[in-house]
Amino acid sequence: MRITKKELDDLSFKVIGAAIEVHKRLGPGLLESVYQKCLEIELSSCNLKYKKEMDIPVYYRDRLIDMQFRCDFFVEDILVVELKAVSEVLPIHEAQVLNYINLLEVPKGILINFNVSNIFYQGQKTFVNKYYEMLI
């Protein structure tokens, strides 16, 4: 799939907009699994293709390691979306998203925390890697 930075950024805004819609309707304080189900409905209503709880392969020395890494959503086969409902986003949560985008060799990931007052200002962080820099 050939995509530009602008197209990927537009996709990111759609996903964040869907998360904001879920948050407006539900507010903070629920379990991550509730937000995940509701975000799935929103992504579908935006006509976005996604895989949920997608396995992420890990290779070491050309061998597939039998591990269970899963991203919450893989949108349009290009964007990792990881959800949290925590009081504080920790560096390990950020590292998780960075690891996922690097393992999948995709340019961008978004970490969304629903346990905040305002998703746009407090509850979302975007990560890019070398694959993003390769896009036009």
OpenMM code with the backbone's topology and positions (N, CA, C; nanometers):
from openmm import Vec3, app, unit

residues = "MET ARG ILE THR LYS LYS GLU LEU ASP ASP LEU SER PHE LYS VAL ILE GLY ALA ALA ILE GLU VAL HIS LYS ARG LEU GLY PRO GLY LEU LEU GLU SER VAL TYR GLN LYS CYS LEU GLU ILE GLU LEU SER SER CYS ASN LEU LYS TYR LYS LYS GLU MET ASP ILE PRO VAL TYR TYR ARG ASP ARG LEU ILE ASP MET GLN PHE ARG CYS ASP PHE PHE VAL GLU ASP ILE LEU VAL VAL GLU LEU LYS ALA VAL SER GLU VAL LEU PRO ILE HIS GLU ALA GLN VAL LEU ASN TYR ILE ASN LEU LEU GLU VAL PRO LYS GLY ILE LEU ILE ASN PHE ASN VAL SER ASN ILE PHE TYR GLN GLY GLN LYS THR PHE VAL ASN LYS TYR TYR GLU MET LEU ILE".split()
positions = [
    Vec3(0.0838, -0.1176, 0.0000),
    Vec3(0.0000, 0.0000, 0.0000),
    Vec3(0.0887, 0.1245, 0.0000),
    Vec3(0.0705, 0.2081, -0.0979),
    Vec3(0.1457, 0.3332, -0.1077),
    Vec3(0.0596, 0.4445, -0.0502),
    Vec3(0.1113, 0.5145, 0.0487),
    Vec3(0.0354, 0.6196, 0.1154),
    Vec3(0.1286, 0.7392, 0.1383),
    Vec3(0.0739, 0.8575, 0.1374),
    Vec3(0.1536, 0.9770, 0.1645),
    Vec3(0.1429, 1.0130, 0.3127),
    Vec3(0.2328, 1.1010, 0.3567),
    Vec3(0.2261, 1.1487, 0.4954),
    Vec3(0.0915, 1.2149, 0.5220),
    Vec3(0.0456, 1.2951, 0.4263),
    Vec3(-0.0816, 1.3651, 0.4445),
    Vec3(-0.1968, 1.2659, 0.4574),
    Vec3(-0.2001, 1.1638, 0.3738),
    Vec3(-0.3069, 1.0631, 0.3816),
    Vec3(-0.3022, 0.9894, 0.5147),
    Vec3(-0.1823, 0.9578, 0.5607),
    Vec3(-0.1679, 0.8895, 0.6891),
    Vec3(-0.2091, 0.9810, 0.8042),
    Vec3(-0.1712, 1.1083, 0.7952),
    Vec3(-0.2117, 1.2045, 0.8989),
    Vec3(-0.3637, 1.2220, 0.8993),
    Vec3(-0.4256, 1.2263, 0.7811),
    Vec3(-0.5718, 1.2350, 0.7719),
    Vec3(-0.6378, 1.1129, 0.8351),
    Vec3(-0.5809, 0.9954, 0.8109),
    Vec3(-0.6319, 0.8725, 0.8721),
    Vec3(-0.6199, 0.8816, 1.0244),
    Vec3(-0.5075, 0.9314, 1.0727),
    Vec3(-0.4872, 0.9469, 1.2174),
    Vec3(-0.5935, 1.0377, 1.2777),
    Vec3(-0.6239, 1.1484, 1.2096),
    Vec3(-0.7263, 1.2413, 1.2592),
    Vec3(-0.8636, 1.1744, 1.2632),
    Vec3(-0.8940, 1.0896, 1.1657),
    Vec3(-1.0224, 1.0181, 1.1664),
    Vec3(-1.0311, 0.9252, 1.2872),
    Vec3(-0.9224, 0.8531, 1.3143),
    Vec3(-0.9206, 0.7596, 1.4275),
    Vec3(-0.9319, 0.8355, 1.5593),
    Vec3(-0.8579, 0.9433, 1.5727),
    Vec3(-0.8657, 1.0240, 1.6949),
    Vec3(-1.0057, 1.0835, 1.7092),
    Vec3(-1.0643, 1.1276, 1.5976),
    Vec3(-1.2015, 1.1784, 1.6008),
    Vec3(-1.2996, 1.0728, 1.6473),
    Vec3(-1.2806, 0.9492, 1.6031),
    Vec3(-1.3669, 0.8389, 1.6467),
    Vec3(-1.3506, 0.8162, 1.7975),
    Vec3(-1.2276, 0.8229, 1.8462),
    Vec3(-1.2029, 0.8057, 1.9901),
    Vec3(-1.2666, 0.9198, 2.0703),
    Vec3(-1.2583, 1.0411, 2.0173),
    Vec3(-1.3204, 1.1562, 2.0843),
    Vec3(-1.4715, 1.1362, 2.0923),
    Vec3(-1.5312, 1.0853, 1.9862),
    Vec3(-1.6764, 1.0596, 1.9859),
    Vec3(-1.7139, 0.9576, 2.0941),
    Vec3(-1.6375, 0.8503, 2.1049),
    Vec3(-1.6620, 0.7501, 2.2095),
    Vec3(-1.6498, 0.8160, 2.3468),
    Vec3(-1.5448, 0.8949, 2.3650),
    Vec3(-1.5199, 0.9585, 2.4940),
    Vec3(-1.6298, 1.0596, 2.5289),
    Vec3(-1.6783, 1.1335, 2.4291),
    Vec3(-1.7879, 1.2290, 2.4543),
    Vec3(-1.9123, 1.1570, 2.5049),
    Vec3(-1.9394, 1.0397, 2.4510),
    Vec3(-2.0596, 0.9663, 2.4880),
    Vec3(-2.0455, 0.8920, 2.6212),
    Vec3(-1.9246, 0.8430, 2.6515),
    Vec3(-1.9062, 0.7591, 2.7701),
    Vec3(-1.8318, 0.8265, 2.8842),
    Vec3(-1.7411, 0.9193, 2.8519),
    Vec3(-1.6584, 0.9816, 2.9543),
    Vec3(-1.5513, 0.8870, 3.0054),
    Vec3(-1.4710, 0.9325, 3.1013),
    Vec3(-1.3657, 0.8484, 3.1589),
    Vec3(-1.4208, 0.7530, 3.2647),
    Vec3(-1.3371, 0.6572, 3.3044),
    Vec3(-1.3693, 0.5740, 3.4196),
    Vec3(-1.4173, 0.4334, 3.3916),
    Vec3(-1.4273, 0.3948, 3.2652),
    Vec3(-1.4709, 0.2592, 3.2323),
    Vec3(-1.3500, 0.1709, 3.2010),
    Vec3(-1.3760, 0.0443, 3.1825),
    Vec3(-1.2694, -0.0490, 3.1473),
    Vec3(-1.2261, -0.0292, 3.0024),
    Vec3(-1.1008, -0.0593, 2.9757),
    Vec3(-1.0470, -0.0504, 2.8395),
    Vec3(-1.1300, -0.1322, 2.7412),
    Vec3(-1.1758, -0.2479, 2.7830),
    Vec3(-1.2525, -0.3357, 2.6941),
    Vec3(-1.3830, -0.2699, 2.6468),
    Vec3(-1.4436, -0.1867, 2.7304),
    Vec3(-1.5654, -0.1149, 2.6909),
    Vec3(-1.5325, -0.0147, 2.5807),
    Vec3(-1.4260, 0.0614, 2.6018),
    Vec3(-1.3863, 0.1596, 2.5015),
    Vec3(-1.3476, 0.0909, 2.3698),
    Vec3(-1.2848, -0.0241, 2.3805),
    Vec3(-1.2438, -0.0965, 2.2602),
    Vec3(-1.3660, -0.1378, 2.1775),
    Vec3(-1.4666, -0.1917, 2.2425),
    Vec3(-1.5894, -0.2317, 2.1704),
    Vec3(-1.6566, -0.1112, 2.1059),
    Vec3(-1.6620, -0.0004, 2.1783),
    Vec3(-1.7277, 0.1199, 2.1254),
    Vec3(-1.6463, 0.1830, 2.0130),
    Vec3(-1.5140, 0.1831, 2.0258),
    Vec3(-1.4309, 0.2372, 1.9186),
    Vec3(-1.4441, 0.1516, 1.7930),
    Vec3(-1.4611, 0.0241, 1.8099),
    Vec3(-1.4839, -0.0641, 1.6951),
    Vec3(-1.6090, -0.0198, 1.6184),
    Vec3(-1.7143, 0.0134, 1.6899),
    Vec3(-1.8383, 0.0612, 1.6267),
    Vec3(-1.8128, 0.1925, 1.5527),
    Vec3(-1.7382, 0.2833, 1.6160),
    Vec3(-1.7085, 0.4124, 1.5530),
    Vec3(-1.6223, 0.3963, 1.4283),
    Vec3(-1.5203, 0.3112, 1.4356),
    Vec3(-1.4344, 0.2895, 1.3188),
    Vec3(-1.5150, 0.2331, 1.2025),
    Vec3(-1.6062, 0.1424, 1.2333),
    Vec3(-1.6929, 0.0862, 1.1295),
    Vec3(-1.7832, 0.1935, 1.0698),
    Vec3(-1.8350, 0.2816, 1.1545),
    Vec3(-1.9242, 0.3868, 1.1045),
    Vec3(-1.8490, 0.4880, 1.0178),
    Vec3(-1.7163, 0.4955, 1.0353),
    Vec3(-1.6322, 0.5827, 0.9517),
    Vec3(-1.5852, 0.5103, 0.8256),
    Vec3(-1.6335, 0.3871, 0.8062),
    Vec3(-1.5939, 0.3037, 0.6915),
    Vec3(-1.4435, 0.2781, 0.6860),
    Vec3(-1.3823, 0.2642, 0.8025),
    Vec3(-1.2401, 0.2319, 0.8088),
    Vec3(-1.2236, 0.0812, 0.8231),
    Vec3(-1.1281, 0.0268, 0.7510),
    Vec3(-1.0956, -0.1149, 0.7631),
    Vec3(-0.9973, -0.1312, 0.8783),
    Vec3(-1.0179, -0.2332, 0.9585),
    Vec3(-0.9299, -0.2547, 1.0731),
    Vec3(-0.9298, -0.4023, 1.1110),
    Vec3(-0.8255, -0.4365, 1.1817),
    Vec3(-0.8177, -0.5681, 1.2461),
    Vec3(-0.8066, -0.5382, 1.3951),
    Vec3(-0.8810, -0.6115, 1.4752),
    Vec3(-0.8697, -0.5896, 1.6195),
    Vec3(-0.7962, -0.7065, 1.6829),
    Vec3(-0.7247, -0.6743, 1.7895),
    Vec3(-0.6454, -0.7754, 1.8607),
    Vec3(-0.5586, -0.8555, 1.7633),
    Vec3(-0.4937, -0.7842, 1.6722),
    Vec3(-0.4125, -0.8490, 1.5705),
    Vec3(-0.2795, -0.8959, 1.6291),
    Vec3(-0.2458, -1.0208, 1.5990),
    Vec3(-0.1173, -1.0749, 1.6433),
    Vec3(-0.0031, -1.0026, 1.5730),
    Vec3(0.1014, -0.9758, 1.6488),
    Vec3(0.2203, -0.9113, 1.5946),
    Vec3(0.3346, -1.0126, 1.6020),
    Vec3(0.3876, -1.0511, 1.4871),
    Vec3(0.4954, -1.1503, 1.4883),
    Vec3(0.6265, -1.0901, 1.5387),
    Vec3(0.7029, -1.1723, 1.6095),
    Vec3(0.8347, -1.1328, 1.6573),
    Vec3(0.9349, -1.2349, 1.6041),
    Vec3(1.0341, -1.1826, 1.5340),
    Vec3(1.1400, -1.2682, 1.4799),
    Vec3(1.2704, -1.2392, 1.5510),
    Vec3(1.3437, -1.3451, 1.5770),
    Vec3(1.4775, -1.3317, 1.6327),
    Vec3(1.5690, -1.4243, 1.5546),
    Vec3(1.6704, -1.3679, 1.4924),
    Vec3(1.7629, -1.4455, 1.4085),
    Vec3(1.6859, -1.5281, 1.3045),
    Vec3(1.5940, -1.4612, 1.2403),
    Vec3(1.5112, -1.5211, 1.1350),
    Vec3(1.4188, -1.6323, 1.1829),
    Vec3(1.3992, -1.6411, 1.3135),
    Vec3(1.3073, -1.7413, 1.3681),
    Vec3(1.1881, -1.6706, 1.4304),
    Vec3(1.0715, -1.7233, 1.4009),
    Vec3(0.9499, -1.6699, 1.4614),
    Vec3(0.9431, -1.7153, 1.6059),
    Vec3(0.9316, -1.6194, 1.6961),
    Vec3(0.9235, -1.6478, 1.8393),
    Vec3(0.7766, -1.6653, 1.8759),
    Vec3(0.7482, -1.7692, 1.9505),
    Vec3(0.6105, -1.7990, 1.9898),
    Vec3(0.5712, -1.7086, 2.1066),
    Vec3(0.5263, -1.5867, 2.0726),
    Vec3(0.4848, -1.4892, 2.1730),
    Vec3(0.3464, -1.4389, 2.1365),
    Vec3(0.2787, -1.3805, 2.2328),
    Vec3(0.1446, -1.3274, 2.2117),
    Vec3(0.1442, -1.1754, 2.2244),
    Vec3(0.1948, -1.1058, 2.1239),
    Vec3(0.1825, -0.9611, 2.1189),
    Vec3(0.0640, -0.9284, 2.0303),
    Vec3(-0.0228, -0.8413, 2.0784),
    Vec3(-0.1410, -0.8022, 2.0000),
    Vec3(-0.1639, -0.6526, 2.0139),
    Vec3(-0.1869, -0.5888, 1.8997),
    Vec3(-0.2262, -0.4478, 1.9069),
    Vec3(-0.3786, -0.4421, 1.9096),
    Vec3(-0.4318, -0.3423, 1.9760),
    Vec3(-0.5768, -0.3309, 1.9890),
    Vec3(-0.6439, -0.3162, 1.8530),
    Vec3(-0.5911, -0.2268, 1.7698),
    Vec3(-0.6438, -0.2081, 1.6343),
    Vec3(-0.5284, -0.1853, 1.5380),
    Vec3(-0.5416, -0.2410, 1.4188),
    Vec3(-0.4503, -0.2144, 1.3082),
    Vec3(-0.5390, -0.1617, 1.1960),
    Vec3(-0.5345, -0.0312, 1.1743),
    Vec3(-0.6294, 0.0376, 1.0868),
    Vec3(-0.5704, 0.0544, 0.9471),
    Vec3(-0.6477, 0.0125, 0.8486),
    Vec3(-0.6116, 0.0272, 0.7074),
    Vec3(-0.4748, -0.0334, 0.6757),
    Vec3(-0.4335, -0.1335, 0.7509),
    Vec3(-0.3052, -0.2033, 0.7313),
    Vec3(-0.1846, -0.1105, 0.7356),
    Vec3(-0.1972, 0.0029, 0.8091),
    Vec3(-0.0875, 0.0996, 0.8117),
    Vec3(-0.0720, 0.1700, 0.9469),
    Vec3(-0.1749, 0.1680, 1.0316),
    Vec3(-0.1754, 0.2481, 1.1539),
    Vec3(-0.2075, 0.1611, 1.2755),
    Vec3(-0.1159, 0.1585, 1.3713),
    Vec3(-0.1369, 0.0870, 1.4972),
    Vec3(-0.2101, 0.1796, 1.5934),
    Vec3(-0.3143, 0.1271, 1.6584),
    Vec3(-0.3873, 0.2031, 1.7593),
    Vec3(-0.3916, 0.1185, 1.8861),
    Vec3(-0.3343, 0.1729, 1.9916),
    Vec3(-0.3298, 0.1039, 2.1200),
    Vec3(-0.4113, 0.1833, 2.2201),
    Vec3(-0.5001, 0.1156, 2.2910),
    Vec3(-0.5904, 0.1812, 2.3857),
    Vec3(-0.5484, 0.1533, 2.5293),
    Vec3(-0.5746, 0.2522, 2.6130),
    Vec3(-0.5541, 0.2399, 2.7575),
    Vec3(-0.6698, 0.3091, 2.8278),
    Vec3(-0.6918, 0.2707, 2.9513),
    Vec3(-0.7860, 0.3395, 3.0402),
    Vec3(-0.7181, 0.3434, 3.1772),
    Vec3(-0.6128, 0.4223, 3.1846),
    Vec3(-0.5269, 0.4259, 3.3029),
    Vec3(-0.5188, 0.5675, 3.3585),
    Vec3(-0.4818, 0.5781, 3.4864),
    Vec3(-0.4712, 0.7102, 3.5479),
    Vec3(-0.3499, 0.7863, 3.4961),
    Vec3(-0.2481, 0.7137, 3.4514),
    Vec3(-0.1272, 0.7775, 3.3995),
    Vec3(-0.0660, 0.6902, 3.2916),
    Vec3(-0.0341, 0.7513, 3.1796),
    Vec3(0.0370, 0.6793, 3.0735),
    Vec3(0.1833, 0.6732, 3.1140),
    Vec3(0.2367, 0.5535, 3.1158),
    Vec3(0.3748, 0.5304, 3.1575),
    Vec3(0.4657, 0.5121, 3.0362),
    Vec3(0.5949, 0.5283, 3.0555),
    Vec3(0.6883, 0.5055, 2.9442),
    Vec3(0.6754, 0.3656, 2.8826),
    Vec3(0.6380, 0.2666, 2.9614),
    Vec3(0.6219, 0.1307, 2.9066),
    Vec3(0.5068, 0.1251, 2.8065),
    Vec3(0.4025, 0.2048, 2.8268),
    Vec3(0.2907, 0.2098, 2.7315),
    Vec3(0.3372, 0.2706, 2.5996),
    Vec3(0.4175, 0.3753, 2.6098),
    Vec3(0.4713, 0.4389, 2.4896),
    Vec3(0.5658, 0.3434, 2.4165),
    Vec3(0.6495, 0.2741, 2.4925),
    Vec3(0.7422, 0.1773, 2.4328),
    Vec3(0.6655, 0.0661, 2.3607),
    Vec3(0.5532, 0.0278, 2.4156),
    Vec3(0.4699, -0.0757, 2.3539),
    Vec3(0.4293, -0.0327, 2.2124),
    Vec3(0.3813, 0.0885, 2.1965),
    Vec3(0.3392, 0.1371, 2.0645),
    Vec3(0.4586, 0.1439, 1.9697),
    Vec3(0.5692, 0.1976, 2.0186),
    Vec3(0.6896, 0.2054, 1.9348),
    Vec3(0.7358, 0.0668, 1.8906),
    Vec3(0.7334, -0.0279, 1.9818),
    Vec3(0.7718, -0.1652, 1.9455),
    Vec3(0.6775, -0.2234, 1.8416),
    Vec3(0.5490, -0.2021, 1.8574),
    Vec3(0.4519, -0.2546, 1.7622),
    Vec3(0.4728, -0.1983, 1.6221),
    Vec3(0.4922, -0.0655, 1.6114),
    Vec3(0.5091, -0.0092, 1.4771),
    Vec3(0.6409, -0.0550, 1.4140),
    Vec3(0.7427, -0.0739, 1.4964),
    Vec3(0.8698, -0.1227, 1.4423),
    Vec3(0.8621, -0.2693, 1.4022),
    Vec3(0.7976, -0.3518, 1.4836),
    Vec3(0.7837, -0.4938, 1.4497),
    Vec3(0.6984, -0.5137, 1.3242),
    Vec3(0.5954, -0.4326, 1.3091),
    Vec3(0.5082, -0.4425, 1.1910),
    Vec3(0.5640, -0.3667, 1.0703),
    Vec3(0.6698, -0.2888, 1.0933),
    Vec3(0.7330, -0.2082, 0.9881),
    Vec3(0.6327, -0.1138, 0.9226),
    Vec3(0.5553, -0.0452, 1.0080),
    Vec3(0.4608, 0.0566, 0.9628),
    Vec3(0.5040, 0.1915, 1.0204),
    Vec3(0.4607, 0.3016, 0.9578),
    Vec3(0.5150, 0.4317, 0.9930),
    Vec3(0.4580, 0.5020, 1.1157),
    Vec3(0.3413, 0.4586, 1.1645),
    Vec3(0.2773, 0.5415, 1.2667),
    Vec3(0.1933, 0.4583, 1.3628),
    Vec3(0.1876, 0.5060, 1.4869),
    Vec3(0.1012, 0.4459, 1.5880),
    Vec3(0.0435, 0.5536, 1.6773),
    Vec3(-0.0729, 0.5246, 1.7313),
    Vec3(-0.1387, 0.6184, 1.8218),
    Vec3(-0.1708, 0.5464, 1.9522),
    Vec3(-0.1369, 0.6109, 2.0626),
    Vec3(-0.1724, 0.5631, 2.1960),
    Vec3(-0.2860, 0.6513, 2.2454),
    Vec3(-0.3984, 0.5901, 2.2778),
    Vec3(-0.5154, 0.6649, 2.3246),
    Vec3(-0.5501, 0.6187, 2.4654),
    Vec3(-0.5543, 0.7149, 2.5580),
    Vec3(-0.5934, 0.6870, 2.6963),
    Vec3(-0.7299, 0.7514, 2.7214),
    Vec3(-0.8291, 0.6688, 2.7519),
    Vec3(-0.9649, 0.7175, 2.7734),
    Vec3(-0.9897, 0.7702, 2.9146),
    Vec3(-0.8968, 0.7499, 3.0050),
    Vec3(-0.9187, 0.7917, 3.1437),
    Vec3(-0.8654, 0.9339, 3.1665),
    Vec3(-0.9153, 1.0279, 3.0852),
    Vec3(-0.8761, 1.1691, 3.0928),
    Vec3(-1.0008, 1.2547, 3.0744),
    Vec3(-0.9862, 1.3839, 3.0999),
    Vec3(-1.0983, 1.4760, 3.0788),
    Vec3(-1.1182, 1.5089, 2.9313),
    Vec3(-1.0070, 1.5198, 2.8569),
    Vec3(-1.0133, 1.5612, 2.7182),
    Vec3(-0.9145, 1.4788, 2.6357),
    Vec3(-0.9675, 1.3942, 2.5489),
    Vec3(-0.8811, 1.3052, 2.4688),
    Vec3(-0.7844, 1.3853, 2.3820),
    Vec3(-0.8343, 1.4890, 2.3157),
    Vec3(-0.7501, 1.5614, 2.2210),
    Vec3(-0.6276, 1.6207, 2.2892),
    Vec3(-0.6459, 1.6817, 2.4050),
    Vec3(-0.5356, 1.7498, 2.4723),
    Vec3(-0.4561, 1.6610, 2.5672),
    Vec3(-0.5218, 1.5618, 2.6273),
    Vec3(-0.4544, 1.4820, 2.7305),
    Vec3(-0.4442, 1.3337, 2.6976),
    Vec3(-0.5272, 1.2846, 2.6091),
    Vec3(-0.5423, 1.1403, 2.5982),
    Vec3(-0.4912, 1.0746, 2.4729),
    Vec3(-0.4147, 1.1458, 2.3911),
    Vec3(-0.3634, 1.0800, 2.2716),
    Vec3(-0.2213, 1.1248, 2.2434),
    Vec3(-0.1419, 1.0305, 2.1985),
    Vec3(-0.0038, 1.0592, 2.1614),
    Vec3(0.0281, 0.9784, 2.0364),
    Vec3(0.0914, 1.0456, 1.9416),
    Vec3(0.1248, 0.9829, 1.8150),
    Vec3(0.2743, 0.9536, 1.8105),
    Vec3(0.3079, 0.8409, 1.7508),
    Vec3(0.4469, 0.7990, 1.7378),
    Vec3(0.4757, 0.7683, 1.5912),
    Vec3(0.5908, 0.8110, 1.5447),
    Vec3(0.6353, 0.7784, 1.4096),
    Vec3(0.7758, 0.7196, 1.4182),
    Vec3(0.8172, 0.6560, 1.3091),
    Vec3(0.9503, 0.5951, 1.3048),
    Vec3(1.0142, 0.6213, 1.1680),
    Vec3(1.1171, 0.5492, 1.1376),
    Vec3(1.1901, 0.5709, 1.0122),
    Vec3(1.1023, 0.5461, 0.8899),
    Vec3(1.0006, 0.4618, 0.9015),
    Vec3(0.9129, 0.4340, 0.7889),
    Vec3(0.8271, 0.5565, 0.7551),
    Vec3(0.7968, 0.6373, 0.8544),
    Vec3(0.7223, 0.7611, 0.8301),
    Vec3(0.8080, 0.8588, 0.7498),
    Vec3(0.9335, 0.8667, 0.7848),
    Vec3(1.0244, 0.9587, 0.7153),
    Vec3(1.0418, 0.9196, 0.5686),
    Vec3(1.0185, 0.7946, 0.5342),
    Vec3(1.0313, 0.7481, 0.3958),
    Vec3(0.9115, 0.7876, 0.3091),
    Vec3(0.8010, 0.8251, 0.3739),
    Vec3(0.6817, 0.8622, 0.2980),
    Vec3(0.6992, 1.0001, 0.2352),
    Vec3(0.6269, 1.0204, 0.1261),
    Vec3(0.6332, 1.1528, 0.0602),
    Vec3(0.5214, 1.2418, 0.1109),
] * unit.nanometer
topology = app.Topology()
chain = topology.addChain("A")
for resn in residues:
    res = topology.addResidue(resn, chain)
    for name in ("N", "CA", "C"):
        topology.addAtom(name, app.Element.getBySymbol(name[0]), res)
